[in-house]
Amino acid sequence: MALHWEKEDGRIAVITLDEPDARNALTAEARDGLRAALNALDDDADVDALVIIGADGNFCAGGDVRTMGETSRRAVERRMGEVAKTAEMLAAFPKPVICAVAGHAAGAGVSLACLADIVIAEDSATFTFSHLRLALGPDWGLSYTLPRRVGPGVAKRLILSAGAIDGEEAHRLGLVDLVTFEGEALQAARATARELAGRPKAAIAAVKGMLGDLDALRAALAAETKMQIERFPHAEHQEAAAAFREKRKPDFTFGRG
């Protein structure tokens, strides 16, 4: 089971990304499950707020690298279409969304967190901007959401660095709204969700719609899709994907004079 959800305290719901063997990667099954959960919870009048977590000590490893290396344009278009649809559904969800980040959040896992209204992370959490390690660009709307959180210059530096920051640094930069000690992010997220529960739903939805700027997010998702359609078949990504499967360091020096 890549994902499951349950209601807690009557007014909040918790979605758990649950594929520990892949560090809760956003597989096709997880994307389908997330859209189904969002549809169900949107329609549930008893649910006032949503918390998203990862199972077994990690938040989300991002895209499923095991399935990368595609060269079919149709397959990449289908994959990116699902990504864009899921990201837009999460951003447009009318109820408050809180991500509780523990352990690792990498690549699209960082993007997923940035789509939330509130990000809570443990000080020991690791946010890894791994897109360029796979010779890919950011997706899941990160080209839009990250600059809104940390500023354009910092966002560019983080993505180009292909590096990692901990929860404390993520909080200092503005990527994270609240930092906790290890083992306390979920508790803090639940407490925040309870505080938001019972408030005027229609007003919250209206405010989220006003502040969310979905048109700008859609434009970013379209640009990301165009980039990834070009990047997936490229020799650089093919080399990066092969290196991952073969457990070696990629060599991007091919083709140089």
Secondary structure as UniProt FT lines:
FT   STRAND          3..8
FT   TURN            9..11
FT   STRAND          12..17
FT   HELIX           20..22
FT   TURN            23..24
FT   HELIX           28..43
FT   TURN            45..46
FT   STRAND          49..54
FT   TURN            56..57
FT   HELIX           65..67
FT   HELIX           73..92
FT   STRAND          97..101
FT   STRAND          104..106
FT   HELIX           108..114
FT   STRAND          118..122
FT   TURN            123..124
FT   STRAND          126..128
FT   HELIX           131..134
FT   TURN            140..141
FT   HELIX           142..150
FT   HELIX           152..161
FT   STRAND          164..166
FT   HELIX           167..173
FT   STRAND          178..180
FT   TURN            182..183
FT   HELIX           185..196
FT   TURN            197..198
FT   HELIX           201..212
FT   HELIX           214..231
FT   TURN            232..233
FT   HELIX           235..246
FT   TURN            254..255
//
